[in-house]
Amino acid sequence: MSTEPSQPSLTERRKAATQLEIARAAAALFAERGPDGTTAEDIAGRAGVALRTFYRYFRSKQDAVGPLLSGGGDHWRALLEAADPGEPLAGTLERAVTEALRPPGADGAEQLGVTRGLLRAAAQDPALRAVWYRVNQDSEERLLPVLARLAGDGADPLEVRLAAAAATDAVRVALEAWAETDAPTAGPGSPAELAVRCLHELMGGMRLFKP
């Protein structure tokens, strides 16, 4: 029996593409007008979908940016899923987070810029902030089995759970701190540099990360 993960169906891919298009429209409008100046109707119109299609996928205008905010976590987990369980966990995490938060090319810088704008807006919008926290909670839960595989069968489940929480918070805090500044997307003060610092601070005393 094959152990390869099943590929998304055409319907699932179309659904994901529509959700991402709506998310991009929402982020662009929030940047132009702010959440208070944007309606669900505005977002649907910008995305080129009917309002009923918008509400088929999202409960509110703030919810619509969820697919954009979760994209970085998805990329990070994919990198970790491809990692060798035999490698030291600390180095594996550091390499993955550095690659995920330092995407190459203009598209990567643009995506980080969108995230910065959304996090700045979230500071003044409780509903948008709740979406950000929910995305991070979901990311932590999905990271847990990935880290459990990398840590090996003998790892303490409590330590693995703590590692998933700390790793998720390291990235969250790094992005939030970066969004408050005008630091570049690469180099000193960048999301990748801050996230590695946070990883070292939060995980330095954990047995899972000892050489």
Backbone torsions as a table, in degrees:
resi	resn	phi	psi	omega
1	MET	NA	135.0	-177.8
2	SER	-72.0	139.7	176.6
3	THR	-103.4	5.3	179.4
4	GLU	-67.1	137.1	178.4
5	PRO	-64.1	142.8	179.6
6	SER	-69.0	144.8	179.9
7	GLN	-86.4	146.9	178.7
8	PRO	-60.4	144.5	177.4
9	SER	-72.4	168.2	177.9
10	LEU	-60.0	-40.6	178.5
11	THR	-61.8	-42.3	179.6
12	GLU	-66.0	-38.5	179.0
13	ARG	-67.0	-39.6	177.6
14	ARG	-65.9	-40.8	177.5
15	LYS	-60.6	-46.6	179.9
16	ALA	-63.2	-38.4	179.3
17	ALA	-65.7	-40.2	178.3
18	THR	-65.8	-43.3	178.8
19	GLN	-61.0	-41.1	-179.7
20	LEU	-68.7	-36.3	177.5
21	GLU	-65.0	-41.2	176.7
22	ILE	-64.8	-41.3	179.5
23	ALA	-61.1	-42.3	179.2
24	ARG	-65.4	-39.6	178.0
25	ALA	-63.5	-42.5	179.5
26	ALA	-62.8	-44.9	-179.5
27	ALA	-62.9	-41.2	179.8
28	ALA	-64.0	-42.5	-179.9
29	LEU	-69.5	-38.1	176.7
30	PHE	-61.7	-38.0	179.0
31	ALA	-67.0	-36.1	-177.8
32	GLU	-78.9	-42.5	-169.5
33	ARG	-120.5	-12.6	-172.4
34	GLY	81.8	158.1	178.9
35	PRO	-58.8	-38.0	-178.2
36	ASP	-66.0	-28.4	-178.8
37	GLY	-94.0	10.3	-177.4
38	THR	-122.1	136.5	176.0
39	THR	-112.4	164.7	175.1
40	ALA	-60.4	-36.6	177.7
41	GLU	-61.8	-40.3	177.3
42	ASP	-60.4	-44.2	-177.6
43	ILE	-65.8	-45.3	179.3
44	ALA	-59.3	-43.5	179.2
45	GLY	-63.3	-43.4	179.4
46	ARG	-64.0	-36.2	-178.9
47	ALA	-80.7	-11.9	179.9
48	GLY	75.9	31.3	178.3
49	VAL	-124.9	162.4	176.5
50	ALA	-72.6	153.7	179.6
51	LEU	-60.3	-36.5	179.0
52	ARG	-64.4	-31.0	176.1
53	THR	-68.0	-40.9	176.5
54	PHE	-55.5	-50.4	-176.0
55	TYR	-75.5	-12.0	172.8
56	ARG	-68.7	-30.8	-175.9
57	TYR	-104.5	-29.0	-172.9
58	PHE	-133.9	144.1	-179.3
59	ARG	-83.1	-26.7	-176.1
60	SER	-150.8	169.9	179.4
61	LYS	-64.4	-34.7	179.3
62	GLN	-68.8	-37.9	178.6
63	ASP	-58.3	-27.3	-173.0
64	ALA	-62.2	-24.1	-177.9
65	VAL	-86.1	-2.3	-178.8
66	GLY	-52.2	-46.6	-179.7
67	PRO	-60.1	-31.6	177.3
68	LEU	-72.9	-43.2	-177.8
69	LEU	-68.4	-28.4	-178.0
70	SER	-86.7	-10.1	-175.2
71	GLY	-61.0	-40.2	-179.7
72	GLY	-64.5	-41.4	177.9
73	GLY	-64.0	-37.6	177.8
74	ASP	-62.2	-42.4	180.0
75	HIS	-65.6	-43.2	-180.0
76	TRP	-60.7	-47.0	179.4
77	ARG	-63.4	-37.7	179.0
78	ALA	-61.9	-39.2	177.6
79	LEU	-65.1	-40.7	179.7
80	LEU	-70.1	-35.4	178.9
81	GLU	-64.8	-26.8	179.7
82	ALA	-87.7	-4.1	-175.5
83	ALA	-78.9	159.0	179.7
84	ASP	-84.5	124.6	178.7
85	PRO	-61.2	-19.2	-179.0
86	GLY	-77.4	-12.1	-178.6
87	GLU	-80.9	152.1	175.6
88	PRO	-57.8	131.9	-172.9
89	LEU	-64.2	-37.4	-178.3
90	ALA	-60.8	-46.8	179.8
91	GLY	-66.7	-37.4	178.6
92	THR	-62.1	-45.8	179.5
93	LEU	-63.9	-43.8	-177.7
94	GLU	-63.6	-43.5	179.0
95	ARG	-64.0	-42.2	-177.9
96	ALA	-66.3	-43.9	-177.8
97	VAL	-69.8	-34.6	177.9
98	THR	-64.3	-44.3	179.2
99	GLU	-67.5	-40.4	-177.0
100	ALA	-67.5	-33.9	-176.7
101	LEU	-98.3	3.0	176.6
102	ARG	-127.4	57.6	-176.6
103	PRO	-67.7	143.1	-176.7
104	PRO	-77.1	154.8	171.3
105	GLY	83.0	173.1	-177.3
106	ALA	-66.4	-33.5	-179.2
107	ASP	-62.6	-40.7	178.9
108	GLY	-64.8	-43.7	177.9
109	ALA	-63.4	-38.0	179.0
110	GLU	-65.1	-40.8	179.6
111	GLN	-63.3	-42.6	176.9
112	LEU	-64.0	-35.9	176.8
113	GLY	-63.9	-38.6	176.4
114	VAL	-63.2	-43.6	178.6
115	THR	-61.0	-42.6	178.3
116	ARG	-59.2	-45.2	179.6
117	GLY	-62.6	-40.8	179.9
118	LEU	-67.7	-39.3	179.3
119	LEU	-68.6	-35.4	175.4
120	ARG	-66.1	-40.2	177.2
121	ALA	-66.5	-36.8	-178.5
122	ALA	-63.8	-27.4	179.1
123	ALA	-61.4	-24.4	-178.7
124	GLN	-111.2	1.3	-175.1
125	ASP	-130.9	102.2	-176.6
126	PRO	-58.6	-36.1	-179.0
127	ALA	-67.4	-39.9	177.8
128	LEU	-68.8	-37.9	177.1
129	ARG	-62.8	-38.0	178.8
130	ALA	-63.9	-36.0	176.5
131	VAL	-63.4	-43.4	179.1
132	TRP	-60.9	-44.7	179.5
133	TYR	-66.1	-38.0	179.3
134	ARG	-66.1	-40.2	177.1
135	VAL	-60.3	-41.6	-180.0
136	ASN	-69.2	-37.8	177.3
137	GLN	-63.7	-42.8	177.8
138	ASP	-63.8	-40.1	179.5
139	SER	-62.8	-41.3	179.0
140	GLU	-61.8	-44.5	-178.2
141	GLU	-65.1	-37.1	-179.7
142	ARG	-77.7	-23.3	178.1
143	LEU	-75.5	-27.3	-173.8
144	LEU	-55.1	-52.8	179.9
145	PRO	-66.1	-27.1	178.1
146	VAL	-66.9	-45.9	178.6
147	LEU	-69.1	-33.1	178.2
148	ALA	-61.7	-40.5	177.6
149	ARG	-65.4	-43.2	-177.9
150	LEU	-69.4	-33.3	-178.6
151	ALA	-74.6	-25.3	178.6
152	GLY	95.6	165.8	-174.3
153	ASP	-64.0	-27.8	-176.1
154	GLY	-85.2	-1.1	-176.7
155	ALA	-71.6	145.4	176.3
156	ASP	-69.9	122.3	-179.1
157	PRO	-56.7	-34.7	179.0
158	LEU	-65.8	-40.0	179.1
159	GLU	-67.3	-37.5	178.1
160	VAL	-65.4	-42.6	178.0
161	ARG	-62.1	-42.9	178.8
162	LEU	-63.9	-38.0	179.0
163	ALA	-65.0	-40.4	178.2
164	ALA	-63.4	-41.0	178.8
165	ALA	-66.5	-44.5	-177.9
166	ALA	-66.8	-41.2	-180.0
167	ALA	-64.4	-43.1	178.3
168	THR	-62.9	-44.3	180.0
169	ASP	-67.3	-31.9	177.9
170	ALA	-60.5	-44.6	179.2
171	VAL	-69.6	-42.8	-179.3
172	ARG	-60.6	-50.0	-178.3
173	VAL	-63.7	-39.6	179.2
174	ALA	-60.9	-46.3	-179.7
175	LEU	-66.2	-40.2	179.3
176	GLU	-65.1	-43.0	179.7
177	ALA	-65.2	-41.5	179.4
178	TRP	-64.7	-40.2	-177.5
179	ALA	-63.3	-24.4	179.5
180	GLU	-77.9	-8.2	-176.7
181	THR	-117.2	-179.8	172.6
182	ASP	-109.4	24.8	-179.7
183	ALA	-62.9	154.4	-178.1
184	PRO	-72.0	173.7	179.6
185	THR	-83.6	-7.4	177.6
186	ALA	-141.7	153.2	178.5
187	GLY	89.4	-163.0	-178.4
188	PRO	-57.5	133.1	178.7
189	GLY	81.4	0.0	-178.7
190	SER	-77.3	165.8	177.7
191	PRO	-55.9	-43.0	-178.9
192	ALA	-63.5	-45.1	-178.8
193	GLU	-64.4	-42.4	179.5
194	LEU	-67.6	-38.6	-178.8
195	ALA	-65.1	-40.0	177.3
196	VAL	-64.0	-41.2	176.1
197	ARG	-59.5	-44.3	-179.7
198	CYS	-65.0	-40.6	177.7
199	LEU	-58.6	-45.2	-179.2
200	HIS	-63.2	-42.0	-178.2
201	GLU	-67.9	-43.7	-174.3
202	LEU	-79.6	-27.4	-172.2
203	MET	-111.8	-0.8	-175.2
204	GLY	-57.7	-32.0	-177.5
205	GLY	-96.0	2.5	-176.7
206	MET	-82.9	137.1	-179.7
207	ARG	-62.8	-31.8	-179.3
208	LEU	-60.5	-23.5	-173.8
209	PHE	-107.1	10.7	174.8
210	LYS	-79.2	143.9	179.7
211	PRO	-60.0	NA	NA
